[in-house]
Amino acid sequence: MKPTTKELPKALLIGVDLPQKNRLGQFDIAESMSELADLSRTAEILVAAQIVQKRESIDKVFYIGPGKAEELLPLITDQEITLIITDDELTPNQQKNLEKLFEIKVLDRTGLILEIFAKRAKTHEAQLQVELAQLEYTLPRLTRMWTHLSRQAGGIGTKGPGETQLEVDKRRIGERISLIKKKIEKVRIQRETTRQKRSNIPMITAALIGYTNAGKSTLLNQLTEANILAEDKLFATLDPTTRKLKLPNNNTILLTDTVGFVQKLPHQLITAFRSTLEEANSAHIQIHVIDASSRNWKEMIDTANELLHELDADQIQRLYVFNKMDAVKNKELFKSETTEYSPAIYVSAHKKETLSELTIALTHLLKKYQKTYTFHIPFSKMAIQDLIHSNGSIITETFTETGVDITAILNTITGDKLTNMLYEPI
């Protein structure tokens, strides 16, 4: 049973408007707060009010100024607010001071994103990665909120007082972090094995990347008739999904949806989701999907590029796909403003008829991989003939006493692997 609106936590969103020089590469404060509200709604939190304070720098004690913090007390009481959410990551000390002053729970943007990821993680791998991120975030924020701060450790060989409950909890979290890291490493090895097996499949791979809610899952669904969750919510999907896509030149590629980016993405998640995001690094082509209807499309591109740089995945051939063009008022002006991003196409993923340009663009990108191959396929390896038919353009095909001679245009990845398969032992 879904919770009613009354049962949802009521939140006050707080942001700090810093000078422009301190916000380079980020949304302006209004858009940043709007995204924070979207994140809150995705986490099933009711946004009761928003407050922004203009400051030269963030207050080291309360995040906002102490006077402004005091002013919010009547608002919190009158609106029956049960949760404070800040637009920036708080230090453990700032969070503790705010909770002491307001006497309600305080959550920062990082904690909020972690909450969303925890709710949406479905696979074992994603759940491990989210738990690791949450524990690493929680560890420095443990405070002495215990009545039993010290307990004696009895028995021979003990020296002085025993561990405090806080120390016990920190040690247990540290042990859990170590265990999860070992489990994630095992999953990473398994994923790498799967990726290696996939690399033996004679197909080019493409990764859908971009800001969360840009329409990547919708695009994958439309192109491949997949059935991937595609909601108008941030982080609708966390786990990569791969499907086959047939192009106009008869080439088949593997198309993978990846986790979406967001500004101020917690560094814990960059580390934790590295194995998932490596899909973007191992692909032959990146399809960068951008929400053209957003005022912040350029900042979204910058955010994605920064994260790809951190993953050493920014040198791969890329196709820019500006999505949601049906919501852009002046399409010609928008196209003129995006000329630096090339090659680029403009689509509306919800309208399947607009996507032919995308498959044509991918076909053009693959031309650099095109080559003419001539094979003699013995009857003992006729499965290779089927692969050539399903992945290339046949020029000539002649049956002989020992097999079949085929000349075909294939991408070099497919062609070279099929050549290797021909000369492998039966």
N, C-alpha and C positions, 0 to 999 in steps of 0.2 A: 504494500500500500504506500503510495507516495505521500510525503508530508504536505500538510496544508501550508498556505502562506504564513499563517500565524505561528506555525511550528518552526519556520525557518529562522536562523539567527539574524538579528538586525544589526547591520554594520554601519559604522561611520568611516568613510574613506578620507584619509589625510595625505596631502601631498605638499611638497616644498617646491616652489617656483624659483629655480636658480638662474643666475645670469646666463645669457645665451652662450657665452664662452665655455661654460661648464656643462652645456647640454649638447655639445657637438655630436652629431650622429644619432641623437635620440629624438623622440617625438617632442613637440612642444607640450607644456604642462597640461593643457586642455585635452589633447589627444591621449596623453599618457594616462590621465585620470579616467578617460573614457574606456581605454583598454583595461584598466584596473577594475572598472565596473563590470566589463564583459567577463573578466576572469572570475569576479565574485559571483556573478549569475551562473557561470559554468559550474562553480563549486556549490550551487544551490544556497547562496547567501543573499538575503534581501538587503539591498542598498538603501538605507534610510536617509543618508545625507552625505554631502561631500564638502570638505574644507580644504582650501589651499592657502598657504602662507608664502608671501614673497620674501625671500631672504638672500643674502650674499653667500651664505654657506649653511650647511646643515648643523643644527645644534648638537653638540657632542653628548649632552645629558638627556635631552627629551626629543631629539629629532627636529621638532618645531620649537619655537622659543618657549621658555617656562611660563611667561605671561599668557601666551596664546593657549598653552595647554590648560591653564587654570580656567580660562574663559570657556572651555568646552564642557566643563563639568555640568552646568545647568542643561545644556543641549543633550548630553548623554542621559541625564535623568528624565527630562521631558519626553524625549523620543523613545525611551525604554530601550536604549541601545545596549546590546550584549557583546559586541565585538568591535574592535578597532583594527583597521587594515591600513598600513602605510604603503605609499607608492614606491619606496626604496627599501633596500635591505637594511635592517637595524642591527646595531651591535648588540651583543647580549646585555650590556649595561643599559642601553637606551630602552630595550624591550622591558627589562626589569623595572626601570624607573617609571615608565608609562603605565605598566600594570599596577604598580604600587599607588600611583596617583589616581588612576581611573577606577581601580578595583574591578576591572573586567579583563577578559582575555585580549591580548594584543598580538596581531599577526602581521608580518611584513609581506611584501610582494613575493619574496622567495618562498616563504612558508606557504603562502596561498597556492603558488604554482605546484609545490610539492604535494599539497592536499589534492589538487586536481589529478596529478599524475597517479597518486595512490588509488584514487577512485576508478581511474580509467585503465590501469594496468591489468591486462587479462592473461598474458602468457607468463609462464614461470620466470623466464628471463627478465621481462619487464618488471615483474613484481620484485625480483631480487635487486634490480637496478634502482628502483624507487626506494626500497627499504634502505639500501646503502646510502642514498642521497639524504634521506630523512635522518638517519642516525648521525651522519657527519654534520648535518645542520644542527641537530639537537645537542650533541656532545658538549660544545662550548657554552650552551645555554642552560645547562643544569645548574640549579641554584640550591642553596641550603634551606629548603622548605620543609625540613624534617624536625620532629620533636625529639627524635632519638639520634642526635648528631654523633655521639660517640658510644661505642659499646666495647666492652673488654673481650679480648680473645683469650680464652683460658688455655691451660695445658702447658706442658714443659716446652721451654725454648722461646716463649713469647717475650717480646721486649716492649715495654711501654704500652700505651693505649692501642686498642684495635682500630680497624678501619672505620671511618665514619660511613654512614649510609650513602652519602654523596660519593665517596670514593669507591664504595662497592658498586654503585650504579654506573659510575664512569668506567670502572674496570670491566663490568659485564657488557656495556655498550662497545668498549674497545674489542673485547673478545668476539662479540657478534659481528662487528665490522670486519675483523680478520677472517672469520668464517665465510661471510658473504662474498668477500673479495676472492676467496679461493673458489667458491661455487661459480662466481661470474667468470673467472678465468677458465674453468672447465667448459662453461657454456660458450665462451669466446672461441676456445679450441674447436668445439663441435661446430660452431657457426663457420669458422674458417675452413673446416673440413668440408662442410656443405658448399661453401663458396668455391672451394677447389674443384669439387665434383661438378658444380655448375659451370666452372671455367672449361671443363672438358666437354660440355655440351656445345656444339658448334653454333652458337648464337651470340649476337651483340647484346649487351646489357645497357639499359638506360634507367637512371634514377630520377624520380620526381622529387624535387626539393623546393623549399620556399617557406614563407611565413605561414603560421598556423591559420586555418580558415581561408586560405587563398583559393581553395577549390581543387587540391591535388587528388583527393579521393573521388570526387565527382568526375574529374577528368579520367581517372583510371577506370571507373565504372563505365563511362560512356565509350571509351576507346576499346575496352576489352570485354564489355558486358559482364563485368565482375559484379559482386554483390557486397562491396565494402561499405562499412558504416560511413555515411557522409552527412553530418549534421551541421547546422549553423551555430556551432559552438567551437570554442578554442580547444585544441588538442582532442578532437573527436576520435582520432586513432593514434596509438602509440607504437604499435608493432608493424614492422615492414611487411608488405604483402606484394608478391610477385605474380604477374600474369603475362601470358604471351600476347603479342600484338603483331598482326600481319600487315605489312606495308604494301603500297600500290605496286612496287616492283617485285612482289612475291617474297621479299625478305621477311623473316620473322625475328623479332627482337623480344627480349625479356624486359618487362617494364615493372619497376619496383616503386611503391609508395613508401615514403619515409616520414618520420616524426617531424612535425612543423616547428619552425623557429618562432621566437618571440623576443622582443627587446628586453634587456636585463635578464636574460635566461640565467638561472642560477648556475654558478660554475660547478656545483656538485652534479648537476645533470649533464653538463658537458662531459665530465669525466665518466659518470655512470652510464651514459648512453653512447659512449664512444663506439662500442661494438655494433650497436644498431645503426648509428650514423655512418659507419664505415661502408655501408651500402653505397653511399654517395661517392666514396673514395675509390671503390673498386669498379664502378661503372665505366663504360666506354664513353657515354654521353650523359650529361646532366640536363634535365628539363626543368628550368627554374620558373615556377609558376608564381605570378604576381597578381595581387588584387588591384586591378586598374581603377576600381571605383573608390579606393581609399585615398584620402588626401595625403597619406604618408607612404605612398608606394615607393618613393625613392629611399626613404629611411628603412623600409622593409627590405629592399634590395641590399642596402648597406649592412643591415643586421645579419642577413643570410651570408653575405660575403665575408664578414668578420668571423662568423662561426665556421665557415668552410675553410678559411685560412688557418684557424686553430686546429682543424682536423687534417691539415695538409691536403685538402681536397679542392683547392682553388685553381689547379692547372689543367683541369679536365675540360674537354670540348663541351660548350654549353649552348643551349637554345633557350632564349627568353620567351616565355609564353605569358602575355598580358591577358588575364582572364577577367570575366565580368564586364566586358566591353559594352554590353547592352545597358549598363548603368552609367556609362560615361556620356555626359551631355555633348561635349564638343570633341568628337572622335578625331578629327583631323588635327586639331590643336594638340591633343594628347599624343598622337603619333609623332608630331614634330618635336615634342619635348622628350621623346624616348629614343631618338636616333642614335645616341651613343651606345645603346644596348643592341648588339648585333651578333648573330642573326636573331630576329625577333618576329613573332606573329601575334595576332590580336584575335581573341576568340571569346565565346561565351560557352562555358562547359555544359551548361544546362541545355543548350541548343546543339544537338548532335550534328546538325547540318553545317555548323560553322567549323567543325573539327577536321574536315578534309585537308585544309591548309596545313594543319599540324602534321598529319601523316606525310604530306608532300614535302614539308620542310625537313622531316626526319630522313626521308628518302634522299634528299639532296645532301644532307650532312654525311650520309653513309657512302656517298660517291667516292670519297677519298679512300674507302676501304675496298672499292670494286676492282675486280680483276677477272680475266678470262682464264678458265681452267679446262684442261682436257684430261679426262679420266678413262682408264680401261678398268671396268669393274667386273671381276670374275663372278660367276653364278653363286659362289659360296659367300659373297658379301653383297648381295643384292639390296640389303637394308640401306646401304649407302646411296643407291639410286633413288630411293624414296626421300632421303634427306636432301638430295640435290633438287629434286622436283619441288619439295616444300619450302626450300630456302633460296632458290635461285631462278634465273631465267635461262631456259634451255635454248641453245643455238642449234646444235645437231645431236641426234641420238641414233646410233646404229647398232643392231644386235649382230654378234659374231658367234662363232662356234664355241668360244670359251667364256663369253660374257656379253657386256655391252660397252660401246665406246660413246662417251658423252662429252660434249663441249658446252660449257655453261658459264654465265656470268654470276659470280658469287662474291660476297664480301670476303676479304682475306682471312678474317677470323674463322669463318665457316670453312672456306676452301682449304686453308692450311690444316685444320683439324681433320677434315675428311681425307686429305692426302695422307696424314699420319695414320688414320684408321685403316687405309688401304694397305699400308705396309706393315701393320701390326700382325702378329700371328693370329690365325683363325681360332 
